[in-house]
Amino acid sequence: MSAIKTEGLTKRYGEKKAVDGLDLTVEKGEIFSLLGTNGAGKTTTVKMLSTLIGKTAGKAEIFGLDTEKDRQKIRQLINISPQETAIAQNLTVRENLEFMAGAYGIKNPAKKIEELTEKFGLSPVLEQKGKTLSGGWQRKLSIAIALINEPKLLFLDEPTLGLDVIARKELWSVIEAMRGEVTVILTTHYMEEAEKLSDRVAVMSSGKLRAMGTPQEIIKQSGKDNFEDAFVSLATGGEF
Amino acid sequence: MRALNFAKRNFKEIMRDPLSIIFALILPLFLLFIFQQFDIPGEAYKLENFTPGIIVFGFSFLTLFTATLVSKDRESALLSRLGVSPMRGSDYVLGYLLAVLPMALMQNILFFAAALLLGLDFSAGILLCAALSLPISLLFIGLGILVGSCVGERASSGVGSIAVQLVAFTGGLYFDASMMGGFFATLCKILPFSGTVDILRGALAQNANGLLIPALTVLIYTAAILTAAVMLFTKRMRS
């Protein structure tokens, strides 16, 4: 059984098709990147797959469960770190973790929080309020929170946006460590990041899937020399 | 349990925002003191009538900052994150209600303590009034959730302020609405705020005469507003 399987997945806002007939299969344990320019339909796809919004047409399954009918079951298996840093700003790091543990009904929250604190090195900022954290710490906390329920499928929507190079590399190692254990759906504008981290990537533009495969396959398919040029070529229909 | 967890977070957010406390606790308290320093003619300004009015006026600030909290949450990515958790629409609404209720209790304690200091006689009516005010506060908190579900963060403080003004002018806090007549008197009858003040005044006086209609009006409004709040909030979460 695949982690994600979509057939003709479509989301329409009025006349505009944000996602248009997406056929996608993501296997368990993969790090899979959704790439595309702004407005390509990546975030809408993530929102549909994570059960945040409904679809207009087509089929979407998460571990064989329907995203519309089995929404509550799916929510026990997934988590998300949204594009903006999604933490409670007036709560401390510890309180944020406790709060999210409560939202998922985690049985032994103290143990889980200790584990995540160690994994993400959160000890120095544990009693600091969310709003006083640097961008890097906020992102780390955001991903730590997303792992609170030990998800089988994790959506990371532009997790390293706006981070400095050191914070970005730190997060890469965190994401790398999940390979094989958690299925990760990553959206990013950084091609270097997608190439380094992803087992496979999908390139979207104007809501449609333009190409899918390993970074090497994408380069080959486009006939370009490197991954960034391959992406630009595929995303623009060969215009550049 | 999930609602309680969410309420705990909301309560912390509220208590860590000094503006909420200033508006909901200090401003009504200030008005209670100031208006009792002058010998203003009129039944509304007698301490036994003005104190219940001040409680309801304080509740209108619960509408204001609940609306702000909800709209701010809605616009933040935090609710997107919670949107994929097993929490349901009713958990959110219950979480907001339970978080703001302690503030309503604090208002009661503070305003009645002040009123006693100013000369209000202690009676069982005080306890009855405080007890009845808590379910009444649900109307105001529910209204805040509804406003916060309808409009964005910027607009929510504006709409919330309109609610504060409506309560002040149609609640019979400063003057008897029947004195005005015409459209204004009709508006006071249609809206539930004067009913809430009447119920609390009746409770303080331990006199239930003429309170059936206000009680029914407040009950219907509270049920309708809470139902609408759950439905709209859930719809917004899915859009």
Interface residues (C-beta under 8 A of the other chain):
Chain A: K47 S50 T51 L52 I53 G54 Q72 R75 Q76 I78 N79 I80 S81 P82 Q83 E84 T85 A86 I87 A88 N90 L91 E95 F99 M100 G102 A103 Y104 G105 I145 A146 N149
Chain B: M1 R2 L4 N5 F6 K8 R9 K12 E13 R16 D17 S76 A77 L78 S80 R81 L82 G83 V84 S85 P86 M87 R238 S239
